[in-house]
Amino acid sequence: MLKSPVSSNDRSTEPREVERAADAAEPVDEVLGFLEPINGLADAAAVGHNGTSEAATDAVISQLTQEVVSDPEAIGLLLLGSRALGTASADSNYDFACVLGQDAYERRTQRRTAVERRFHAGSPPVEITYESIGRLERAARVGSTRGAAIAIASVLVDKTGEIQALRDAFAGAEAQVRDSVAHEYDRYIHGFAHSLKAVSRGDDLGARAHAAQSGLHLVRALFGLEGKHAPYLDQLSMRLKELDEPQGWRPGFLQGALHRLFYAPDPPFQQMLERRVSKLMESRAIQHGWRHDLERLRVISYDDL
């Protein structure tokens, strides 16, 4: 389900974790119930690219696959999220992207039915997002925040051969972004560690310089996680809010954190921020290459430096 932004007037950067907001009630563009009981399985439903066989054994997926196959306006169907990865629980939602030709897509957007939600007794909710083939092709060329979801999707229907090629293009672009993010994350960790070491030597200028440099690498890593290039420095104040909802930051936290890294990078604050960043990166399967005494620096007390 769609997530709502965390709402808070507290813009401080004190070391406390931010809870993600609960699922919000979104306006439903189009709600359809299955008029008949979900039928039996398709004879040859597609299997996800990651090897999961759920698509071949799930009645919900099988029925929607048959609908798309018989729909002359539909070009393809993608299974997204945990069910594509094979990590879904029994009550996990079903998320699909149905790819249409441009004319069919424009008709849906004009009717405000580009997102369809279906509900059926005994089955988790089904959400179908309609995409045009042209929009996906442009997104594959220039990058898109939707790229990460499509890169791990399972192709269920591909009438023209274009859908699998697009998914592979998104996957290739995602791999390049992941490599870039891992590099910037590693440089952030490098600056964090050297800033704390400079404090231990009584080198205030060195501590501040390393902390400030680590902040710039952190900005590049965080924007990279969303498939974006970091903005010019004079646009940071306007664009940091783009990261709040997808990454779970409290509104205003990142701007305050960068101010503190640049002007007052005390070790307890840096340790808190590094813990927050490391949890985010782990949740996105991003790893750094720093190993030397990092764990000690993460837990050492300020008085010991």
Order of alpha helices (4+ residues) and beta strands (2+ residues): beta-alpha-alpha-beta-alpha-beta-alpha-beta-beta-alpha-alpha-beta-alpha-alpha-alpha-alpha-alpha-alpha-alpha
